[in-house]
Amino acid sequence: MLFNSIEYFLFLIVVFLCFWATARLRVLRVVLLLLASYVFYMGWNATFVVLIIASTLVDYLCGLGLAAAASLTWRKVLLGVSVLFNLGLLGLFKYADFFIAATAQTIGRWMGDDYLVLGCDGFGRSEAREELRRFFEVDAENIALAALSELARVGKYPKQKLPDAVRALGLNPNKPNPVTV
């Protein structure tokens, strides 16, 4: 569910109305917002709801521990656990691709001419992962073409067959370069 979609707008209206309809029922309001957060998060990818539930549970348990802890040291430890857990989730599931690509590009200078890094960054270019991969030419078809082009460059695939491969893979040879668009 994207912020600029009709689906999100309708979702927002329903949650907003339910939130204000439960003005006197504080616990119900909190449960409503929690469930709305889960539904919104699942609208992007339902399989990742486990992550937000895990984050909720860790933060809730750390919060209970903070409320019960008498020692300032113990409170700092619990706060640190909560922050590190959430930053770890963020780093692993949001930024891991960036770090992997950056590492691959960094070591590329020592790998020789046969080293080719394939990857993609979103830059807000599409609404779906498949479209994004196609736009940045890192979908299966473009990766196959990149491999064939590299084989042609080193003389292990006939260069004259590349246009046939482009057609067979259903690619547009006149598509603008995604780096310059």
Steps between C-alpha positions, in 0.01 A plus 500: 500500500663821382447842654377638169243228430121506532530188715715686754269804497198281580699314766602832658140625509375179666779501761453872567123463551543193721768677702275796577196277556691331783608826669388387846636147472877549531595132495285434194664797327846358564394156373341664192822687418709189555280290272481779240881513502517125440243518218685791339833319528347181355361703210855527373606141563304272733795271564685781680229542764708263712763774520265766632348253748848407620590869532179565692562213740862594568406864557204405720710267714779757526238760598368272776855448618568875496190561712605237753876565508637678802858525375598770251755259350232235437273762341781604265560136406132447418485819297815393315351158424187660356690754289758247375232244414303752294810644333609145423168425330521823306858436393437141404173539312529852358869573448660156453466522119677836502790370711533187288506701177742757644732223619484326163581824318779583744683172453435506124814700427713205614298233318606570142307568180271196529335636817151643444276629781125473442267683737228760527399794712145623488514880476118498499484382139219246530226361717587131481822310538462334158464840329798631693716208395397546136560878516852457640566203272564250780210263434569146379486595132743790533736295718500229232581765238777647719652153534481443123650844434787427736556161333497675161751757626747226595435307177299209640169594336449634145436878511277478192252286703443772764217675306321163471543448874351844569192411296471150650517646852228754416719803573471844343835594341387865471418537870682797658793427728358492856808677636437808283120519535 
